[in-house]
Amino acid sequence: MIVFSERINGMYRDVRSAIVERNPEVIQDLAEQQLAGGADVMDLNVGPAKGDAVEHFVWLARTVHEVTDKPLSLDSAKADLLVQVVPRVRDALPDTKLVINSCTAAPSYMEKLLPVATSCGAAIIGLTMDQEGVPGNVEKRIECGATFIMTALEHGIPIDAIYIDPIVLPVNAAFKQQQFVIEAIRQLSIVNDPPPKFIVGLSNVSQKCRMNRLLNRTFLVMCLAAGLDAAIVDAADDELIAAMISAEVLLGKELYSDDYIKAWRMQRGLPAQVEPAQV
Ligand code: THG
């Protein structure tokens, strides 16, 4: 699975003040922790930080790039902001792979962001929602996903640079929506050949819930069984990563080894680590 790191997000107070105060150590420490956990892509979100969001993004991207060459995912719900940010980061870090996170299937979003993805050679995450909001069923999610894939391909974006996000909602507020996410992954991977990649913002599922880490790792395993390729997660959550690795072994995506957590870490050039306490 492609591990996107969720932690560098201005929704967290420590990140928010580090951005406003331009304190690189806080950000770089968090980045190092996520990389040590096995993060493949660094998702960057300035959240509600006060000030110039474009400059915040460029600073965050440069600051994280100082400690890693990994791809950067530029995360905002505001298309107008991403239209400015993505070319700026591209120019600042020309050799870094970028992911645009995210674009809805509403024409007004796709018209703005798909040309940016093409001109900057960036991958893009398409949300299965449109101008009417997040669908409360599977069918509309499939329709939005199919529209996004078709339109992105028409703009010349290669299929392996297209991620579809079926939108995870909190389980305490959105009863039964989690099954729709799983069903959308299943159906959209059948109807597209070759299929795009599927991604979720995993921690959404447990927002403001008790035992949120348990919910996160349980839902991650369920999504992996349905064909999930990537997730935005806290890579420093050892039990989560252990659940992900063991699911991949059981799904035949990783070879079994007596020490599969260690084997997974070695494959990625990470130092072997003591196994999590409560696996
Ligand atoms: N899809 C896509 N991008 C996304 C999301 C998505 N980006 C943002 C978000 N959703 C993914 N990132 C997070 C980051 C943190 C949390 C949830 C999703 C989170 N944090 C805890 C909370 O709010 O309860 C802890 C907060 C704290 O400790 O301060 O839940 O769905 N494409």
Boltz pocket constraint, residues with backbone or C-beta under 6 A from the ligand:
constraints:
  - pocket:
      binder: B
      contacts: [[A, 6], [A, 7], [A, 9], [A, 11], [A, 12], [A, 13], [A, 45], [A, 75], [A, 101], [A, 102], [A, 125], [A, 165], [A, 167], [A, 168], [A, 200], [A, 201], [A, 202], [A, 203], [A, 204], [A, 206], [A, 207], [A, 208], [A, 232]]
      max_distance: 6.0
